[in-house]
């Protein structure tokens, strides 16, 4: 454990859970330290990493006194987030994941929004999906207003970024932080509970690069995440006195790489990122050279349209 509290309470506390993130961690921390808004502390919670993540955190903490490091045994993301939250002192809590990149004006724009919108408990932003090497795929989170965001969450669809969000700390404490029972769908659960005490909104600007990769929870723990999501949605309906929706069928099929590559290629083509689209169209073709869909995808990428 390496925690040395700041002498002055910062406006923003950045909460970043870290587990075996050595490949991307430095870029995430550099993006935080490059923000135009500088009145913040960083609480990095190492969740029992077995790679070099803790060493990287300690190196950054030596270089910048705003970075605080909490290292403890692995408990999962909810335990890490709640342990970090208990030590924060900022008025607002900014959430950044260890594999994402915050664009320079993220904190500045979100602080300005929360300062001028007292009825809002959290603010997100539009994001740019990037691939494991940082190539652009497509922009996402086009739903901006509270009512539509909340309705999509009630249907189990994530449309408000966890990484890239900023939340009032007093609101987080009021709902008693993250729910352990909602692990793997803790973000949608959080937004549903926060929406019951205030409003949410996504800023229209792209302010975060959200990295897609095969080690993410959506890929590595897909079935468990779907089960957690169903529980979260059901609980929200019960809390609000609504009739719970019928249970959705759980997709137990493994996410094979060629299907993911195909999705990324179509997304990149739709987003106008032709270099990325070509990269993944060729990967799909190599994996499925006899499939008609592989050649159709490559032809569309070659033309530069769908």
C-alpha positions in Angstrom: 0.0 0.0 0.0 1.3 3.5 -0.9 -1.1 6.2 0.1 -0.1 9.7 1.0 -3.2 11.9 1.2 -3.1 15.3 -0.4 -3.0 18.3 1.9 -5.7 20.2 -0.1 -9.0 18.6 -1.1 -9.1 18.4 -4.8 -12.2 19.2 -7.0 -12.0 15.8 -8.7 -10.9 12.4 -7.6 -10.0 10.0 -10.4 -10.8 6.4 -9.6 -8.9 3.8 -11.8 -9.1 0.1 -10.9 -6.1 -1.9 -12.2 -5.8 -5.6 -12.8 -3.0 -7.0 -15.0 -3.1 -3.9 -17.3 0.6 -3.4 -17.9 0.1 -3.3 -21.7 -2.1 -0.2 -21.7 -1.7 1.3 -18.2 1.0 3.9 -19.0 -1.1 5.5 -21.8 -4.1 5.7 -19.5 -2.2 7.4 -16.8 -0.5 9.8 -19.2 -3.9 10.8 -20.6 -5.1 11.6 -17.1 -2.0 13.7 -16.3 -2.4 15.5 -19.7 -5.8 16.9 -18.8 -6.4 20.7 -19.2 -8.2 20.6 -15.8 -5.6 19.9 -13.2 -7.3 20.1 -9.8 -7.5 16.4 -9.2 -6.1 13.4 -7.4 -5.8 9.9 -8.8 -6.7 6.9 -6.7 -5.2 3.8 -8.5 -6.4 0.6 -7.0 -4.3 -2.4 -7.8 -6.5 -5.4 -7.6 -3.8 -8.0 -6.9 -2.2 -7.8 -10.3 0.4 -10.5 -11.1 2.1 -8.6 -14.0 4.0 -5.3 -13.8 1.0 -3.0 -13.2 1.9 -2.2 -9.6 5.5 -1.3 -10.6 4.1 1.1 -13.3 1.8 2.7 -10.8 4.6 3.2 -8.3 6.8 4.8 -11.0 4.0 7.3 -11.9 3.3 8.0 -8.2 7.0 9.0 -7.7 6.7 11.4 -10.6 3.4 13.1 -9.6 2.2 13.5 -6.0 -1.4 13.6 -7.2 -1.3 9.8 -7.8 -2.1 7.6 -4.8 -1.7 3.8 -5.1 -3.7 1.3 -3.1 -2.5 -2.3 -3.6 -4.5 -5.1 -2.1 -5.4 -8.8 -2.8 -7.7 -9.5 -5.8 -11.4 -9.1 -5.0 -12.9 -8.2 -8.4 -13.8 -4.8 -9.8 -16.6 -4.0 -7.3 -14.4 -4.5 -4.3 -11.6 -2.5 -5.9 -13.9 0.4 -6.8 -15.5 0.5 -3.3 -12.1 0.4 -1.5 -10.9 3.3 -3.7 -14.1 5.2 -3.2 -13.8 5.0 0.6 -10.5 7.0 0.3 -11.5 9.7 -2.1 -12.1 13.3 -1.1 -13.0 15.1 -4.3 -16.4 16.7 -5.0 -16.6 14.7 -8.2 -15.4 11.2 -9.0 -14.0 10.6 -12.5 -13.9 7.0 -13.6 -11.2 5.9 -16.1 -10.3 2.3 -16.9 -6.7 1.2 -17.1 -7.0 0.4 -20.8 -8.7 3.6 -22.0 -7.4 7.0 -23.0 -9.0 10.2 -21.8 -8.8 13.1 -24.3 -7.4 16.4 -22.9 -10.7 18.3 -22.3 -12.6 15.4 -20.7 -12.4 16.7 -17.1 -12.7 20.3 -18.0 -16.0 19.9 -19.8 -17.5 17.5 -17.3 -16.6 19.7 -14.3 -18.2 22.7 -16.1 -21.3 20.7 -16.8 -21.8 19.4 -13.2 -21.0 22.8 -11.8 -23.9 24.3 -13.8 -26.4 21.4 -13.6 -27.1 20.8 -10.0 -29.9 18.3 -10.8 -27.5 16.0 -12.6 -25.7 13.3 -10.5 -23.4 12.1 -13.4 -22.2 13.1 -16.8 -20.7 10.9 -19.5 -19.6 11.6 -23.1 -19.5 10.1 -26.5 -16.5 7.8 -27.0 -14.4 6.5 -29.9 -13.9 2.7 -29.9 -10.3 1.8 -30.6 -8.8 -1.6 -31.3 -6.0 -3.2 -29.1 -3.3 -1.3 -31.0 -5.2 2.0 -30.8 -6.6 2.2 -34.3 -10.0 3.9 -34.5 -13.1 1.8 -35.1 -16.2 3.9 -34.6 -17.8 6.5 -32.4 -20.4 5.4 -29.8 -22.8 6.6 -27.1 -25.0 8.8 -29.3 -27.9 8.9 -26.8 -27.5 12.1 -24.8 -30.6 12.9 -22.8 -31.6 11.4 -19.4 -34.9 9.9 -20.3 -33.7 7.9 -23.2 -30.5 6.8 -21.4 -32.6 5.5 -18.4 -35.1 3.7 -20.6 -32.3 1.9 -22.4 -30.7 0.9 -19.1 -34.0 -0.5 -18.0 -34.0 -2.6 -21.1 -30.5 -3.8 -20.2 -28.6 -1.8 -22.9 -25.5 0.1 -21.8 -25.5 3.6 -23.3 -23.7 5.6 -20.7 -19.9 5.1 -20.4 -18.5 3.9 -17.1 -15.0 4.7 -18.1 -15.3 8.3 -19.1 -17.9 9.3 -16.6 -17.9 11.9 -13.8 -20.2 11.4 -10.8 -21.0 13.5 -7.7 -19.3 11.8 -4.8 -22.1 12.6 -2.4 -24.5 10.8 -4.8 -22.3 7.8 -4.9 -22.2 7.7 -1.1 -25.9 8.2 -0.9 -26.5 5.0 -2.8 -23.8 3.3 -0.9 -21.4 2.8 -3.8 -21.2 -0.2 -6.0 -23.3 -3.3 -5.5 -21.3 -6.5 -5.1 -24.3 -8.6 -6.3 -24.2 -6.7 -9.6 -20.5 -7.6 -10.3 -19.8 -7.7 -14.1 -22.9 -5.4 -14.7 -22.0 -3.0 -11.9 -22.1 -0.1 -14.3 -25.7 -0.4 -15.5 -26.7 -1.1 -11.9 -25.0 2.1 -10.8 -26.6 4.2 -13.5 -30.1 2.8 -12.7 -29.7 3.5 -9.0 -28.2 7.0 -9.6 -31.1 7.8 -12.0 -33.5 7.3 -9.1 -32.0 10.3 -7.2 -30.9 12.5 -10.1 -30.3 12.9 -13.8 -27.7 11.6 -16.2 -26.5 13.1 -19.5 -23.9 12.4 -22.1 -21.9 15.3 -23.5 -22.1 15.4 -27.4 -18.3 15.5 -27.8 -16.0 12.5 -28.1 -13.8 12.8 -25.0 -12.6 9.2 -24.4 -11.0 6.5 -26.5 -12.5 3.2 -25.3 -10.3 0.2 -26.1 -11.9 -3.0 -27.3 -9.8 -6.2 -26.8 -10.2 -9.9 -26.1 -9.2 -9.6 -22.4 -12.2 -7.3 -21.6 -15.1 -8.6 -19.5 -17.5 -8.5 -22.4 -15.3 -11.1 -24.2 -13.8 -13.1 -21.4 -16.9 -13.4 -19.1 -19.7 -12.8 -21.5 -22.2 -15.4 -20.1 -21.7 -14.3 -16.5 -22.1 -10.6 -17.6 -25.4 -11.4 -19.3 -26.6 -13.2 -16.2 -25.6 -10.2 -14.0 -27.3 -7.8 -16.4 -30.6 -9.7 -16.2 -30.5 -9.6 -12.4 -29.7 -5.9 -12.4 -32.6 -5.1 -14.7 -35.0 -7.2 -12.7 -34.0 -5.5 -9.4 -34.4 -2.0 -10.9 -38.0 -2.9 -12.1 -38.8 -4.2 -8.6 -37.4 -1.1 -6.9 -39.4 1.2 -9.1 -42.7 -0.8 -8.8 -42.6 -1.9 -12.4 -43.4 -5.3 -13.9 -40.1 -7.0 -14.5 -39.4 -7.9 -18.2 -39.5 -11.6 -19.3 -36.0 -13.2 -19.0 -33.8 -12.9 -22.0 -32.1 -16.0 -23.5 -28.5 -16.1 -22.5 -26.1 -16.4 -25.4 -23.7 -19.2 -24.4 -21.7 -19.2 -27.6 -18.1 -18.2 -27.3 -17.1 -15.0 -29.1 -14.7 -16.4 -31.7 -12.1 -14.0 -33.1 -13.3 -14.0 -36.7 -16.8 -12.8 -35.6 -15.4 -10.0 -33.6 -13.0 -9.0 -36.4 -15.9 -9.0 -38.8 -17.9 -6.7 -36.5 -15.0 -4.4 -36.0 -14.4 -4.2 -39.8 -18.1 -3.3 -40.5 -18.1 -0.7 -37.7 -14.8 0.8 -38.9 -16.2 1.0 -42.5 -19.4 2.6 -41.2 -17.3 5.1 -39.2 -15.1 6.0 -42.2 -11.9 4.4 -40.8 -10.8 2.5 -43.9 -7.4 1.5 -42.7 -8.9 -0.2 -39.7 -11.6 -1.8 -41.8 -9.0 -3.2 -44.2 -7.0 -4.6 -41.4 -9.9 -6.6 -40.0 -11.4 -7.5 -43.3 -8.1 -9.2 -44.2 -8.0 -11.0 -40.9 -11.5 -12.3 -41.4 -10.5 -13.5 -44.9 -7.5 -15.4 -43.6 -9.6 -17.1 -41.0 -12.6 -17.9 -43.3 -11.2 -17.8 -46.8 -14.1 -19.9 -48.3 -16.9 -17.9 -46.7 -19.0 -15.7 -49.0 -19.4 -13.1 -46.2 -15.6 -12.7 -46.0 -15.3 -11.8 -49.6 -18.4 -9.5 -49.4 -16.8 -7.7 -46.6 -13.5 -7.3 -48.4 -15.3 -6.0 -51.5 -17.2 -3.4 -49.5 -14.0 -2.2 -47.8 -12.2 -2.0 -51.1 -15.1 0.2 -52.4 -15.1 2.2 -49.2 -18.8 1.8 -48.6 -21.4 -0.8 -47.5 
